[in-house]
Amino acid sequence: MGGRTAPSAAATAARIGAAAHGGPAETARYGEAVLLAVPAAAPQVARELAADLAGRTVLDRTVPTRPSSNGGPVLCTAGGSDSAALRVAAAAPHSHVARAFGICHESIWTLPQPAFEGAPLAVPFCRDAPAAEALTRELITSMGCTPLPCGGLERAALLEAAAVFAVGVWWSGSEVRHAFPAPALAPGAVDD
């Protein structure tokens, strides 16, 4: 577990049962994958740690948002072909990057095996290399969730926009699932 300060890293490591803790560079050198969960500074952090991240899979879960003048969050990237994940990949070119774990609220990740209405949580992800896909699938599955591959990293902007949309709906006090009901629940649906 890494953090901006040694005491915060130690406290979080103790709370979640992490094997070790340290500063960002020590953490980036530990293990096969690094979860990058920082605000808009993710590309800058990846650039600073590029040498330490080389050869590892970087799981970017950054939600690039800023408040809007009309209420709710908006993307602080350009969208389309621009995303925080692509910026992280450019900043740490010798690592592999996967965009994952950014759509759900952080409270979902504290559940031992997230499942809803009898089905394991599907975790959408995209990646820049087969090695990143394999490791991301393995991590998602180990959490009791279902991997939902969404293509290459050029599609990361879509996942980031979906996260910002979901956050905005929750902030308004509504339920995202009401906007996306299961097709089987539609009137006249035939289960095939």
N, C-alpha and C positions, 0 to 999 in steps of 0.2 A: 504494500500500500504506500503510495507516495502522496505527498502534500506540499503545499507552499511553505509550511513550517514544520519542524520536527515534532512539536507537541501535537499538532492537529493530525499528522500522519500516524503518530503512536496511538492516539485516542481512537481513531477510526480503525486502525489495525486491530486493536484490542476488542473493539465492539463487534467486528465482523469475523474475527478469528483468522486474520491474515497470517501467513507464514512469517512475514518480515515487513519492515517499513523503512522508509528513508526519504531522501529528497527525490526530485524528479529524475535526475540522471541515474541514480542507483536503481530506481524502480523501472526505468526504461530498459535497463540491461538485464532485468530478471524475467525469465520465462520465455515462452514462445509468442505470447500475445500481450499487448498493452492496451488497456481500455483508456481512451482519451475522453474524459468527461469534464471539459472546461468550457467556460463561456466563449464568446467570439474570438478569444485569443488562441484557439486551437492551432491554426496554421503557424503562428509565431512560436508556440511551444514546440510544435513538431520541428520547426526549423532549428531551434536551439538544441533540440535533442536528436537531430537527424543521425549523427554518428552512432548514438546509443540505440537508436531504433532500427538500424540497418539489419536486414535479414529477419525481422520480426513482423508479425501481423499487427497492425494498429487498428483497433476497433474504435471508429469515430462515432460517438453518440451525441455530439454537439448539436444543439438545436439553435441555429443562427437567427436569433430574434431580437427585435427591439420593439418598444411600445409604439403604437400608432396614435395619431391625434384623434382618431374616431373610436378608440377603445379596442382592447385586444392586441395581440402581438402580430407583427408582420416580419417577413424575411428580411434579414440585413445583408443577404447576398443578392445577386442580380436574378437568381432563378435561371430557368432554362439550362444552359450549359455551364452555369457557375454554381458551385456548391462548396460548403465548408469541407466536405470530404475530398473533393478534387484539389482544393487548396492545401489540405494536409498532405495529400499524395505528392503534390509538386514540392512541398517544403521538405519532405523526407523521401527523396526519390529511390532510396535503396531499401525501403520497407514495402510491405504489401498493405493495402488499406481496404477495410470493409466498413461500410456504413450500416450500423445495426444498433438496436436497443434504444433508439431515440424517439419512438412514437408514443410509447406508454409513459404514464406518470411514474415518477421514481418509486412511489409506494407499491407498484405492481412488482418491482424487482425485489422487494423484501419478502414476498410470499415464497414458501418453500417450493411449490410446483404450481405456478399460475395456471388455473383452469377456470373456465367460465361456461355455464350451462352444459357441463359435462364434457367439454372439449378443451384440450390443452391450448394455451395461448400460442397463436401463430406469430412468429417474429420475422417481419420482413427485413431483408438485407440485400445489399448489392456489394460487389467487390471488384478489385482490379486484377486479380490473378487466381488461378485454380487453387493454389496453396492457401490463399486467404479464405476461399470458399470452403475448403475442407475443414479448416480449423474453426471457422465461424459456425458451420453446421454442427460440428462436434460440441462446441460450447453451448449452443442453443439446445441441443438434444440433452446434454448433461443436466440442464436445468429443468427438464421435464416439459419443455416447450417444443413446438413444431417449427422447423426452419421453413421460411417462405422466401425462396430465392427470387429476386426481382431484376436480375441482369447485371450488367457491368456497372462500373463506378460512374459512368456518364449518366446513369439514372438516379444518382444520389440526390440531385436537386428535387426530384419528385418525392422521395421519402422525407426530405427536410421540409418541403412544403406541406406534406400530409401531417407532419408533426406539428407545425405551426397552426394548421387548420384545427387539428384536434385540441391543442392547448386553448385556442380561442373559443372553441365550442364549450370546453369545460369551464373556462373563466366566465362564460355567459350564464353558467348554471344549467346547461343542457347536457344531453347524452349523445355522444358521437354515434353510438350503435343505432340510434333512432334514424339517422340519416342513411344508414347502410343495413337495412333489415335483410335477413337471410332470404334468398329467392324462394326457398321452400315454403315460407310463410305468406307469400303473396296469394291473394284470392285467385282461385282457379289453378294454382300450381300443381303440377303432376310430378310426383317423386319418381325419378327413373333410376 
